[in-house]
Structure formats: C-alpha cells, structure tokens
C-alpha cells in the first residue's frame, strides 16, 4: 500500500491565484513528520515546509501553508498568490518516527501568466 | 555556504563498469542519505548513515554499496553497473536529533547517471 499518495499528476493555476496540492498519507506511528519539497526544472530538491504530527497549528512559511487534517491523514500544500517561478514538481514526503523519508510520486504545477 | 555537494553532475557508464558517486556536506549534520529518482516516481532511499561509521539499507539497496568516510562524506558505489541503474541520484543530509525533531533533509544538486 502507498504510504504517501499524491493524486494530481499535473495542475494548472493562473498567476496570482492560490492553488492546493493534495497529499494523503498512511501510518500507524503516532510520531511522524510531513514535508513538502519543490523540484524545479533545474533538478534540485528544495525544502519548503514541515508539519509535525504533534503540532497543534498548521505550518506556514511565507506564501506556503500546510493544511494538516490529522483525522483524514491529509497534508495539503497551499500556495498563495502563485508566481511564474512556482512552476515545478512538488513532492510530499513523510518521516515515520526515525529518519527515513518516504516520497509521493509528485505533482507537476504549471503557473500560467 | 555550499550545503551538500555531489560529484560528478553527469556520468555515462557501460554495463559492467564501476564508479563511485561522491557526496560531502558542510553543515555538521549527523545523518546522510542516498536516493535515486526514476521518471514518474518520487525519490527512493538506497542507503543511509545515521552517524559516522554506521550505514543501513533503505528501500532499494541491491547493486549498491556505501561508505561513510567521515562525518562530512558519504559515497555511493556501483560495483557493476546495469542499465536498470540509470537514474538521477541525490545525496542528502540532516541534523537528526531524535524522533520528535524536524530532521529536515537538505539535498545536493543530483548526479545524472546513464548506463548503456
């Protein structure tokens, strides 16, 4: 069974609009962390945002926020005021207890001018 | 601040050849990782090292060996390359301060490897 599921292979958004990228996860470990990474066409992996399983509030980092719904096991990334430079692959990842990350298959976001 | 540095950036091998991918980090991180990324897939963990002198298998370790040379350096070796090992390889590092810590992994720029 997939531990991290990203159901949107590709998404389009108009510049300056907000977009939500979906991520659901599966774990029985009460201690886990959820991460989002951005991979632009140049190929590097850029850390965006982190949410711990015990965090009471949704994480925010500038224009990025994480909509954490623990009961639904979802950790959706919200990008506000999209910019052309946001066009990239976005990966959701989960760390269960220890250190290893499990990645989803990614969502390709295209921002239209 | 260099962060995580991988060499080489590109490599073409023939089936059966061997090579070592190098990785170094300057963030004084305890843990280091090697991943591979295949088209249409997320990253998959090959091996990781929680501290100097220790290594553990990840999800896809077959055909690879690793060496944690010191706290800074973690190398990945392909002893006899196969076409199935054509991929993009990423090295990462993290502070790794326990189960409840963030343990954010920071990645190198990747190595594009083709095995013919």
gemmi code that builds the backbone of each chain (N, CA, C; Angstrom):
import gemmi

chains = {
    "A": [
        ("UNK", (0.846, -1.196, 0.000), (0.000, 0.000, 0.000), (0.880, 1.245, 0.000)),
        ("UNK", (0.420, 2.260, -0.732), (1.162, 3.506, -0.802), (1.127, 4.192, 0.542)),
        ("UNK", (2.273, 4.642, 1.001), (2.310, 5.377, 2.257), (2.032, 6.858, 2.026)),
        ("UNK", (2.437, 7.356, 0.877), (2.205, 8.752, 0.526), (1.541, 8.768, -0.854)),
        ("UNK", (0.410, 9.420, -0.943), (-0.326, 9.459, -2.200), (-0.560, 10.895, -2.641)),
        ("UNK", (-0.102, 11.178, -3.841), (-0.392, 12.471, -4.466), (-1.213, 12.153, -5.706)),
        ("UNK", (-2.483, 12.513, -5.686), (-3.415, 12.068, -6.716), (-3.430, 12.957, -7.952)),
        ("UNK", (-2.752, 14.084, -7.908), (-2.782, 15.037, -9.020), (-1.446, 14.996, -9.760)),
        ("UNK", (-1.369, 14.273, -10.879), (-0.103, 14.249, -11.615), (0.291, 15.633, -12.124)),
        ("UNK", (-0.722, 16.429, -12.525), (-0.453, 17.761, -13.050), (-1.551, 18.730, -12.658)),
        ("UNK", (-1.135, 19.980, -12.429), (-2.085, 21.024, -12.050), (-1.728, 22.300, -12.797)),
        ("UNK", (-2.760, 23.075, -13.128), (-2.545, 24.395, -13.717), (-3.156, 25.433, -12.792)),
        ("UNK", (-2.511, 26.586, -12.701), (-3.059, 27.689, -11.916), (-2.712, 28.991, -12.621)),
        ("UNK", (-3.617, 29.943, -12.508), (-3.365, 31.264, -13.082), (-2.462, 32.045, -12.123)),
        ("UNK", (-1.548, 32.788, -12.709), (-0.662, 33.638, -11.903), (-1.492, 34.486, -10.947)),
        ("UNK", (-1.006, 34.626, -9.715), (-1.596, 35.421, -8.638), (-2.753, 34.718, -7.931)),
        ("UNK", (-3.185, 33.575, -8.432), (-4.225, 32.825, -7.744), (-3.600, 31.839, -6.757)),
        ("UNK", (-4.421, 31.313, -5.846), (-3.968, 30.291, -4.907), (-4.208, 28.902, -5.495)),
        ("UNK", (-3.400, 27.946, -5.058), (-3.544, 26.569, -5.535), (-3.280, 25.618, -4.367)),
        ("UNK", (-4.006, 24.504, -4.370), (-3.836, 23.481, -3.341), (-3.360, 22.192, -3.986)),
        ("UNK", (-2.262, 21.667, -3.479), (-1.725, 20.388, -3.939), (-2.022, 19.337, -2.868)),
        ("UNK", (-2.626, 18.241, -3.294), (-3.116, 17.255, -2.345), (-2.054, 16.230, -1.968)),
        ("UNK", (-2.145, 15.785, -0.715), (-1.271, 14.724, -0.218), (-1.990, 13.977, 0.883)),
        ("UNK", (-2.102, 12.674, 0.746), (-2.610, 11.852, 1.839), (-1.534, 10.859, 2.234)),
        ("UNK", (-1.573, 10.442, 3.486), (-0.522, 9.570, 4.000), (-1.142, 8.449, 4.815)),
        ("UNK", (-0.349, 7.439, 5.055), (-0.819, 6.286, 5.807), (0.280, 5.855, 6.767)),
        ("UNK", (-0.008, 5.898, 8.049), (0.929, 5.449, 9.055), (0.179, 5.103, 10.325)),
        ("UNK", (0.758, 4.179, 11.084), (0.207, 3.845, 12.402), (1.110, 4.373, 13.516)),
        ("UNK", (2.214, 4.987, 13.122), (3.143, 5.558, 14.086), (2.594, 6.908, 14.553)),
        ("UNK", (2.457, 7.135, 15.859), (1.918, 8.416, 16.325), (2.889, 9.576, 16.150)),
        ("UNK", (4.161, 9.250, 15.959), (5.183, 10.286, 15.804), (5.677, 10.286, 14.363)),
        ("UNK", (5.324, 11.303, 13.633), (5.752, 11.377, 12.239), (5.850, 12.840, 11.817)),
        ("UNK", (6.509, 13.055, 10.718), (6.644, 14.397, 10.172), (6.269, 14.402, 8.711)),
        ("UNK", (5.740, 15.500, 8.261), (5.322, 15.647, 6.865), (6.069, 16.824, 6.244)),
        ("UNK", (6.546, 16.620, 5.044), (7.388, 17.603, 4.376), (6.870, 17.848, 2.959)),
        ("UNK", (7.113, 19.032, 2.477), (6.932, 19.337, 1.069), (8.247, 19.859, 0.502)),
        ("UNK", (8.567, 19.318, -0.684), (9.757, 19.755, -1.409), (9.349, 20.217, -2.803)),
        ("UNK", (10.102, 21.180, -3.313), (9.908, 21.687, -4.673), (11.092, 21.255, -5.524)),
        ("UNK", (10.796, 20.768, -6.726), (11.861, 20.406, -7.658), (11.657, 21.152, -8.969)),
        ("UNK", (12.359, 22.271, -9.164), (12.235, 22.994, -10.434), (12.886, 22.206, -11.564)),
        ("UNK", (12.768, 22.723, -12.757), (13.282, 22.009, -13.939), (14.799, 21.825, -13.874)),
        ("UNK", (15.466, 22.642, -13.087), (16.920, 22.504, -12.920), (17.289, 21.256, -12.120)),
        ("UNK", (16.331, 20.678, -11.407), (16.542, 19.371, -10.793), (16.799, 19.323, -9.312)),
        ("UNK", (17.166, 20.424, -8.683), (17.479, 20.334, -7.254), (16.209, 20.158, -6.429)),
        ("UNK", (16.335, 19.624, -5.240), (15.221, 19.436, -4.311), (15.308, 20.520, -3.244)),
        ("UNK", (14.246, 21.322, -3.154), (14.236, 22.466, -2.251), (13.193, 22.239, -1.168)),
        ("UNK", (13.602, 22.264, 0.087), (12.676, 22.112, 1.204), (11.778, 23.337, 1.300)),
        ("UNK", (10.468, 23.089, 1.468), (9.506, 24.184, 1.560), (8.928, 24.346, 2.957)),
        ("UNK", (8.399, 23.238, 3.524), (7.610, 23.380, 4.729), (7.532, 22.048, 5.454)),
        ("UNK", (7.385, 22.118, 6.773), (7.346, 20.926, 7.625), (6.158, 21.010, 8.594)),
        ("UNK", (5.542, 19.835, 8.833), (4.465, 19.732, 9.822), (4.720, 18.497, 10.669)),
        ("UNK", (4.825, 18.660, 11.970), (4.983, 17.531, 12.866), (3.631, 16.990, 13.297)),
        ("UNK", (3.574, 15.702, 13.604), (2.284, 15.078, 13.937), (1.696, 15.625, 15.228)),
        ("UNK", (2.536, 16.181, 16.085), (2.036, 16.709, 17.353), (1.810, 18.219, 17.309)),
        ("UNK", (2.106, 18.824, 16.165), (1.922, 20.280, 16.055), (0.433, 20.617, 16.074)),
        ("UNK", (0.084, 21.590, 16.891), (-1.326, 21.948, 17.034), (-1.803, 22.853, 15.906)),
        ("UNK", (-0.896, 23.633, 15.360), (-1.297, 24.587, 14.322), (-0.721, 24.182, 12.976)),
        ("UNK", (-1.409, 24.596, 11.929), (-0.901, 24.353, 10.583), (0.369, 25.162, 10.344)),
        ("UNK", (1.328, 24.552, 9.691), (2.588, 25.230, 9.406), (2.417, 26.263, 8.299)),
        ("UNK", (3.160, 27.346, 8.411), (3.176, 28.368, 7.358), (4.618, 28.830, 7.161)),
        ("UNK", (4.965, 29.077, 5.898), (6.280, 29.610, 5.539), (6.077, 30.559, 4.367)),
        ("UNK", (5.922, 31.825, 4.659), (5.714, 32.809, 3.590), (4.421, 32.519, 2.833)),
        ("UNK", (4.528, 32.288, 1.525), (3.341, 32.024, 0.711), (2.885, 30.569, 0.781)),
        ("UNK", (3.635, 29.742, 1.500), (3.288, 28.329, 1.621), (2.611, 28.067, 2.962)),
        ("UNK", (1.559, 27.297, 2.931), (0.947, 26.822, 4.159), (0.561, 25.365, 3.971)),
        ("UNK", (0.501, 24.672, 5.072), (0.178, 23.251, 5.027), (-1.159, 23.057, 5.736)),
        ("UNK", (-2.130, 22.558, 5.020), (-3.451, 22.273, 5.573), (-3.429, 20.852, 6.133)),
        ("UNK", (-3.184, 20.752, 7.423), (-2.976, 19.467, 8.091), (-4.294, 19.007, 8.711)),
        ("UNK", (-4.833, 17.903, 8.190), (-6.044, 17.328, 8.750), (-5.700, 15.913, 9.214)),
        ("UNK", (-5.392, 15.813, 10.501), (-4.833, 14.585, 11.048), (-5.801, 13.420, 10.956)),
        ("UNK", (-7.064, 13.649, 11.253), (-8.048, 12.562, 11.230), (-8.226, 12.019, 9.813)),
        ("UNK", (-8.109, 12.885, 8.839), (-8.233, 12.470, 7.439), (-6.905, 12.005, 6.857)),
        ("UNK", (-5.838, 12.159, 7.619), (-4.483, 11.821, 7.158), (-4.175, 12.535, 5.843)),
        ("UNK", (-4.394, 13.840, 5.880), (-4.054, 14.630, 4.703), (-3.168, 15.810, 5.106)),
        ("UNK", (-2.316, 16.202, 4.189), (-1.354, 17.278, 4.432), (-1.183, 18.063, 3.133)),
        ("UNK", (-2.199, 18.816, 2.801), (-2.201, 19.515, 1.523), (-1.370, 20.794, 1.589)),
        ("UNK", (-0.650, 21.063, 0.509), (0.153, 22.288, 0.401), (-0.684, 23.356, -0.296)),
        ("UNK", (-0.747, 24.523, 0.330), (-1.433, 25.657, -0.275), (-0.396, 26.710, -0.637)),
        ("UNK", (-0.393, 27.104, -1.905), (0.480, 28.184, -2.355), (-0.409, 29.376, -2.673)),
        ("UNK", (-0.183, 30.459, -1.987), (-0.994, 31.649, -2.234), (-0.297, 32.529, -3.271)),
        ("UNK", (-1.072, 33.318, -3.983), (-0.537, 34.295, -4.940), (0.545, 33.680, -5.818)),
        ("UNK", (0.154, 32.692, -6.611), (1.126, 31.947, -7.423), (1.956, 32.865, -8.316)),
        ("UNK", (3.213, 32.471, -8.484), (4.138, 33.200, -9.334), (4.652, 32.258, -10.420)),
        ("UNK", (5.133, 32.835, -11.509), (5.639, 32.004, -12.607), (6.752, 31.086, -12.123)),
        ("UNK", (7.554, 31.563, -11.178), (8.640, 30.761, -10.636), (8.196, 29.594, -9.781)),
        ("UNK", (6.901, 29.503, -9.503), (6.376, 28.367, -8.743), (6.178, 27.144, -9.627)),
        ("UNK", (6.284, 27.307, -10.930), (6.150, 26.157, -11.843), (7.263, 25.158, -11.555)),
        ("UNK", (6.886, 23.938, -11.181), (7.861, 22.928, -10.743), (7.112, 21.654, -10.383)),
        ("UNK", (7.891, 20.623, -10.057), (7.337, 19.419, -9.433), (7.337, 19.626, -7.930)),
        ("UNK", (6.273, 19.150, -7.281), (6.164, 19.266, -5.836), (5.975, 17.869, -5.242)),
        ("UNK", (6.802, 17.570, -4.264), (6.764, 16.264, -3.632), (6.373, 16.385, -2.170)),
        ("UNK", (5.447, 15.530, -1.773), (5.084, 15.357, -0.374), (5.895, 14.182, 0.155)),
        ("UNK", (6.346, 14.273, 1.382), (7.136, 13.191, 1.966), (6.771, 13.035, 3.435)),
        ("UNK", (6.963, 11.834, 3.939), (6.654, 11.536, 5.335), (7.853, 10.871, 5.993)),
        ("UNK", (8.130, 11.260, 7.221), (9.133, 10.593, 8.047), (8.378, 9.927, 9.196)),
        ("UNK", (8.535, 8.597, 9.305), (7.890, 7.867, 10.384), (8.891, 7.659, 11.505)),
        ("UNK", (8.677, 8.299, 12.626), (9.487, 8.074, 13.814), (10.963, 8.370, 13.631)),
        ("UNK", (11.621, 7.585, 12.805), (13.061, 7.716, 12.640), (13.434, 8.771, 11.634)),
        ("UNK", (14.346, 8.422, 10.747), (14.912, 9.429, 9.870), (14.544, 9.268, 8.407)),
        ("UNK", (14.085, 8.103, 8.011), (13.893, 7.854, 6.591), (12.664, 8.578, 6.070)),
        ("UNK", (12.829, 9.183, 4.891), (11.713, 9.846, 4.227), (11.112, 8.926, 3.168)),
        ("UNK", (9.780, 8.955, 3.094), (9.062, 8.247, 2.036), (8.381, 9.315, 1.201)),
        ("UNK", (8.645, 9.282, -0.112), (8.146, 10.315, -1.004), (6.930, 9.843, -1.782)),
        ("UNK", (6.050, 10.800, -2.085), (4.997, 10.565, -3.054), (5.546, 10.695, -4.466)),
        ("UNK", (4.665, 10.493, -5.445), (5.108, 10.499, -6.836), (5.191, 11.897, -7.434)),
        ("UNK", (4.675, 12.870, -6.722), (4.830, 14.246, -7.162), (3.647, 14.783, -7.941)),
        ("UNK", (3.533, 16.115, -7.924), (2.542, 16.844, -8.711), (3.273, 17.918, -9.496)),
        ("UNK", (3.037, 17.946, -10.796), (3.664, 18.982, -11.626), (2.742, 20.190, -11.701)),
        ("UNK", (3.209, 21.298, -11.191), (2.425, 22.536, -11.187), (2.903, 23.453, -12.290)),
        ("UNK", (1.961, 23.936, -13.067), (2.268, 24.922, -14.108), (1.497, 26.191, -13.804)),
        ("UNK", (2.202, 27.305, -13.747), (1.582, 28.597, -13.476), (1.469, 29.348, -14.794)),
        ("UNK", (0.256, 29.740, -15.138), (0.004, 30.429, -16.403), (0.026, 31.941, -16.199)),
        ("UNK", (0.657, 32.675, -17.132), (0.670, 34.136, -16.999), (-0.684, 34.743, -17.338)),
    ],
    "B": [
        ("UNK", (27.858, 29.421, 1.492), (27.542, 28.174, 2.187), (27.187, 27.106, 1.161)),
        ("UNK", (28.072, 26.074, 0.992), (27.896, 25.121, -0.088), (26.765, 24.151, 0.210)),
        ("UNK", (26.539, 23.757, 1.479), (25.494, 22.802, 1.800), (25.930, 21.387, 1.480)),
        ("UNK", (25.226, 20.736, 0.550), (25.526, 19.370, 0.131), (26.066, 19.406, -1.292)),
        ("UNK", (27.255, 18.871, -1.469), (27.916, 18.898, -2.772), (28.071, 17.480, -3.303)),
        ("UNK", (27.608, 17.260, -4.532), (27.721, 15.956, -5.174), (28.617, 16.056, -6.399)),
        ("UNK", (29.431, 15.033, -6.584), (30.214, 14.929, -7.811), (30.201, 13.486, -8.297)),
        ("UNK", (30.191, 13.248, -9.626), (30.054, 14.258, -10.676), (28.603, 14.667, -10.858)),
        ("UNK", (28.339, 15.616, -11.723), (26.956, 16.017, -12.042), (26.363, 15.107, -13.108)),
        ("UNK", (27.190, 14.622, -14.004), (26.742, 13.734, -15.078), (27.757, 12.611, -15.239)),
        ("UNK", (27.267, 11.429, -15.615), (28.172, 10.307, -15.861), (27.493, 9.322, -16.797)),
        ("UNK", (28.263, 8.833, -17.747), (27.794, 7.764, -18.631), (28.711, 6.570, -18.430)),
        ("UNK", (28.117, 5.424, -18.164), (28.867, 4.191, -17.951), (28.430, 3.130, -18.937)),
        ("UNK", (29.304, 2.172, -19.165), (28.916, 0.983, -19.910), (28.539, -0.090, -18.894)),
        ("UNK", (27.660, -0.984, -19.314), (27.262, -2.092, -18.447), (28.491, -2.836, -17.936)),
        ("UNK", (28.515, -3.052, -16.614), (29.622, -3.766, -16.009), (30.709, -2.883, -15.425)),
        ("UNK", (30.721, -1.607, -15.819), (31.731, -0.707, -15.258), (31.361, -0.349, -13.818)),
        ("UNK", (32.352, 0.108, -13.088), (32.114, 0.533, -11.715), (32.383, 2.028, -11.587)),
        ("UNK", (31.774, 2.626, -10.594), (32.060, 4.021, -10.311), (31.584, 4.369, -8.894)),
        ("UNK", (32.110, 5.452, -8.380), (31.737, 5.947, -7.062), (31.199, 7.357, -7.180)),
        ("UNK", (30.028, 7.573, -6.602), (29.450, 8.913, -6.507), (29.860, 9.499, -5.150)),
        ("UNK", (30.333, 10.729, -5.212), (30.823, 11.367, -4.002), (29.817, 12.376, -3.471)),
        ("UNK", (29.759, 12.490, -2.153), (28.878, 13.456, -1.512), (29.579, 14.011, -0.279)),
        ("UNK", (29.502, 15.322, -0.113), (30.079, 15.968, 1.065), (29.143, 17.069, 1.541)),
        ("UNK", (29.028, 17.197, 2.872), (28.199, 18.266, 3.439), (29.027, 19.066, 4.446)),
        ("UNK", (28.723, 20.354, 4.498), (29.489, 21.244, 5.382), (28.598, 21.836, 6.471)),
        ("UNK", (27.510, 21.145, 6.804), (26.556, 21.653, 7.797), (26.691, 20.939, 9.134)),
        ("UNK", (27.712, 20.103, 9.269), (27.965, 19.357, 10.506), (26.784, 18.448, 10.872)),
        ("UNK", (26.134, 17.917, 9.843), (24.984, 17.044, 10.068), (25.421, 15.632, 10.436)),
        ("UNK", (24.614, 14.987, 11.276), (24.931, 13.616, 11.687), (24.564, 12.596, 10.623)),
        ("UNK", (23.408, 12.798, 9.989), (22.877, 11.771, 9.093), (23.034, 12.154, 7.635)),
        ("UNK", (23.295, 11.133, 6.822), (23.401, 11.340, 5.381), (22.668, 10.218, 4.651)),
        ("UNK", (22.233, 10.509, 3.414), (21.330, 9.612, 2.694), (21.691, 9.604, 1.217)),
        ("UNK", (21.388, 8.461, 0.578), (21.435, 8.382, -0.870), (20.078, 7.930, -1.388)),
        ("UNK", (19.558, 8.679, -2.371), (18.287, 8.374, -3.016), (18.516, 8.234, -4.521)),
        ("UNK", (17.578, 7.549, -5.152), (17.509, 7.573, -6.605), (16.125, 8.034, -7.024)),
        ("UNK", (16.085, 8.738, -8.147), (14.816, 9.231, -8.681), (14.676, 8.768, -10.122)),
        ("UNK", (13.645, 7.995, -10.374), (13.347, 7.496, -11.711), (12.162, 8.267, -12.282)),
        ("UNK", (12.050, 8.328, -13.598), (10.959, 9.106, -14.217), (9.596, 8.698, -13.678)),
        ("UNK", (8.788, 9.721, -13.344), (7.436, 9.458, -12.885), (7.340, 8.946, -11.460)),
        ("UNK", (8.462, 8.934, -10.761), (8.444, 8.421, -9.392), (9.081, 9.424, -8.458)),
        ("UNK", (8.726, 9.305, -7.208), (9.402, 10.110, -6.198), (10.755, 9.510, -5.893)),
        ("UNK", (11.441, 10.094, -4.938), (12.750, 9.589, -4.541), (12.598, 8.321, -3.717)),
        ("UNK", (13.512, 7.393, -3.926), (13.533, 6.157, -3.146), (14.886, 6.021, -2.462)),
        ("UNK", (14.846, 5.670, -1.195), (16.053, 5.604, -0.386), (16.871, 4.364, -0.721)),
        ("UNK", (18.154, 4.563, -0.992), (19.050, 3.448, -1.296), (19.745, 2.984, -0.017)),
        ("UNK", (20.473, 3.892, 0.611), (21.179, 3.648, 1.864), (21.168, 4.937, 2.670)),
        ("UNK", (21.356, 4.796, 3.961), (21.551, 5.968, 4.786), (22.555, 5.666, 5.886)),
        ("UNK", (23.042, 6.740, 6.491), (24.024, 6.637, 7.559), (23.601, 7.580, 8.678)),
        ("UNK", (23.253, 7.004, 9.827), (22.764, 7.820, 10.938), (23.903, 8.524, 11.675)),
        ("UNK", (25.102, 8.001, 11.528), (26.256, 8.637, 12.158), (27.513, 8.082, 11.511)),
        ("UNK", (28.604, 8.723, 11.784), (29.886, 8.267, 11.249), (30.127, 6.824, 11.666)),
        ("UNK", (30.457, 5.995, 10.691), (30.766, 4.603, 10.986), (29.591, 3.653, 10.902)),
        ("UNK", (28.379, 4.179, 10.679), (27.207, 3.299, 10.566), (26.507, 3.522, 9.233)),
        ("UNK", (26.010, 2.423, 8.657), (25.206, 2.516, 7.440), (24.073, 1.505, 7.524)),
        ("UNK", (22.959, 1.839, 6.874), (21.810, 0.938, 6.865), (21.145, 0.953, 5.498)),
        ("UNK", (20.525, -0.175, 5.159), (19.845, -0.289, 3.870), (18.538, 0.477, 3.882)),
        ("UNK", (18.224, 1.024, 2.711), (16.935, 1.656, 2.522), (16.010, 0.749, 1.738)),
        ("UNK", (15.208, 1.352, 0.877), (14.190, 0.613, 0.138), (14.770, -0.171, -1.046)),
        ("UNK", (15.804, 0.383, -1.701), (16.336, -0.226, -2.924), (17.857, -0.347, -2.880)),
        ("UNK", (18.434, -1.159, -1.983), (19.887, -1.206, -1.813), (20.642, -2.112, -2.779)),
        ("UNK", (19.926, -3.005, -3.476), (20.619, -4.015, -4.283), (21.422, -3.385, -5.407)),
        ("UNK", (22.675, -3.809, -5.522), (23.559, -3.307, -6.571), (24.396, -2.115, -6.146)),
        ("UNK", (24.272, -1.720, -4.892), (24.989, -0.540, -4.387), (25.735, -0.871, -3.102)),
        ("UNK", (26.806, -0.141, -2.869), (27.494, -0.143, -1.587), (27.768, 1.300, -1.192)),
        ("UNK", (27.910, 1.519, 0.103), (28.173, 2.870, 0.582), (29.306, 2.866, 1.585)),
        ("UNK", (29.893, 4.043, 1.744), (30.930, 4.240, 2.752), (30.737, 5.595, 3.402)),
        ("UNK", (30.641, 5.589, 4.732), (30.620, 6.876, 5.442), (32.063, 7.127, 5.874)),
        ("UNK", (32.759, 7.879, 5.079), (34.201, 8.058, 5.231), (34.533, 8.848, 6.487)),
        ("UNK", (33.736, 9.829, 6.789), (33.876, 10.655, 7.984), (32.548, 11.378, 8.144)),
        ("UNK", (32.461, 12.323, 9.054), (31.174, 12.969, 9.277), (30.713, 13.743, 8.042)),
        ("UNK", (31.631, 14.262, 7.261), (31.293, 15.093, 6.111), (30.931, 14.310, 4.861)),
        ("UNK", (31.517, 13.118, 4.684), (31.477, 12.480, 3.374), (30.766, 11.115, 3.404)),
        ("UNK", (29.969, 10.888, 2.360), (29.199, 9.651, 2.233), (29.183, 9.287, 0.755)),
        ("UNK", (29.838, 8.191, 0.406), (29.958, 7.834, -1.007), (29.074, 6.643, -1.348)),
        ("UNK", (28.663, 6.591, -2.610), (27.825, 5.510, -3.142), (28.580, 4.843, -4.276)),
        ("UNK", (28.731, 3.519, -4.209), (29.495, 2.799, -5.225), (28.616, 1.809, -5.974)),
        ("UNK", (28.758, 1.850, -7.294), (28.156, 0.850, -8.158), (29.288, -0.071, -8.604)),
        ("UNK", (29.272, -1.306, -8.167), (30.371, -2.226, -8.466), (30.328, -2.721, -9.912)),
        ("UNK", (29.132, -3.001, -10.404), (28.976, -3.497, -11.770), (27.679, -2.904, -12.318)),
        ("UNK", (27.807, -1.769, -12.962), (26.625, -1.004, -13.345), (25.739, -1.767, -14.329)),
        ("UNK", (24.434, -1.584, -14.160), (23.431, -2.199, -15.036), (22.524, -1.109, -15.593)),
        ("UNK", (21.931, -1.329, -16.764), (21.023, -0.317, -17.327), (19.898, 0.078, -16.372)),
        ("UNK", (19.475, -0.847, -15.502), (18.405, -0.538, -14.550), (18.836, 0.498, -13.510)),
        ("UNK", (20.123, 0.780, -13.452), (20.625, 1.780, -12.513), (20.733, 3.169, -13.147)),
        ("UNK", (20.284, 3.287, -14.378), (20.156, 4.603, -14.991), (19.127, 5.397, -14.203)),
        ("UNK", (19.530, 6.537, -13.676), (18.666, 7.281, -12.776), (19.335, 8.604, -12.417)),
        ("UNK", (18.619, 9.403, -11.645), (19.224, 10.584, -11.029), (19.430, 10.265, -9.550)),
        ("UNK", (20.637, 10.472, -9.085), (20.985, 10.129, -7.711), (21.148, 11.399, -6.884)),
        ("UNK", (20.500, 11.390, -5.733), (20.570, 12.525, -4.821), (21.173, 12.092, -3.492)),
        ("UNK", (22.031, 12.947, -2.991), (22.551, 12.812, -1.640), (21.861, 13.858, -0.773)),
        ("UNK", (21.633, 13.535, 0.487), (21.005, 14.478, 1.407), (21.636, 14.330, 2.784)),
        ("UNK", (21.441, 15.342, 3.611), (21.923, 15.264, 4.990), (20.913, 15.928, 5.912)),
        ("UNK", (20.943, 15.520, 7.188), (20.077, 16.137, 8.188), (20.748, 16.093, 9.547)),
        ("UNK", (20.283, 16.968, 10.435), (20.854, 17.017, 11.781), (20.494, 15.754, 12.556)),
        ("UNK", (19.230, 15.296, 12.423), (18.766, 14.059, 13.053), (18.942, 14.073, 14.557)),
        ("UNK", (18.115, 14.818, 15.245), (18.205, 14.911, 16.702), (17.089, 14.177, 17.401)),
        ("UNK", (16.621, 13.077, 16.873), (15.631, 12.280, 17.576), (14.276, 12.270, 16.900)),
        ("UNK", (13.389, 11.416, 17.403), (12.117, 11.131, 16.743), (11.214, 12.347, 16.625)),
        ("UNK", (11.253, 13.252, 17.579), (10.322, 14.375, 17.552), (10.917, 15.617, 16.907)),
        ("UNK", (12.165, 15.542, 16.495), (12.790, 16.694, 15.850), (12.388, 16.755, 14.380)),
        ("UNK", (12.569, 17.930, 13.805), (12.184, 18.102, 12.408), (13.000, 17.196, 11.496)),
        ("UNK", (14.302, 17.157, 11.718), (15.182, 16.333, 10.876), (14.996, 16.642, 9.398)),
        ("UNK", (14.965, 17.909, 9.073), (14.804, 18.301, 7.680), (16.007, 17.826, 6.885)),
        ("UNK", (15.753, 17.196, 5.761), (16.835, 16.734, 4.892), (17.098, 17.781, 3.816)),
        ("UNK", (18.373, 18.093, 3.645), (18.809, 19.045, 2.628), (19.553, 18.275, 1.550)),
        ("UNK", (19.228, 18.594, 0.295), (19.685, 17.783, -0.827), (20.782, 18.462, -1.633)),
        ("UNK", (21.618, 17.610, -2.227), (22.544, 18.066, -3.235), (21.845, 18.255, -4.563)),
        ("UNK", (22.606, 18.686, -5.562), (22.027, 19.019, -6.872), (21.743, 17.794, -7.720)),
        ("UNK", (22.243, 16.637, -7.323), (21.964, 15.413, -8.050), (23.049, 15.024, -9.043)),
        ("UNK", (23.113, 13.720, -9.346), (24.007, 13.178, -10.372), (23.151, 12.419, -11.370)),
        ("UNK", (23.240, 12.808, -12.633), (22.506, 12.099, -13.690), (23.398, 11.000, -14.244)),
        ("UNK", (22.993, 9.765, -14.030), (23.788, 8.614, -14.447), (23.054, 7.833, -15.529)),
        ("UNK", (23.754, 7.578, -16.610), (23.226, 6.725, -17.677), (24.128, 5.515, -17.812)),
        ("UNK", (23.522, 4.329, -17.830), (24.269, 3.087, -18.022), (23.814, 2.464, -19.337)),
        ("UNK", (24.762, 2.343, -20.262), (24.426, 1.867, -21.608), (24.661, 0.362, -21.748)),
    ],
}
model = gemmi.Model(1)
for chain_id, residues in chains.items():
    chain = gemmi.Chain(chain_id)
    for i, (resn, *xyz) in enumerate(residues, 1):
        res = gemmi.Residue()
        res.name, res.seqid = resn, gemmi.SeqId(i, " ")
        for name, pos in zip(("N", "CA", "C"), xyz):
            atom = gemmi.Atom()
            atom.name, atom.element = name, gemmi.Element(name[0])
            atom.pos, atom.b_iso = gemmi.Position(*pos), 0.0
            res.add_atom(atom)
        chain.add_residue(res)
    model.add_chain(chain)
structure = gemmi.Structure()
structure.add_model(model)
structure.setup_entities()
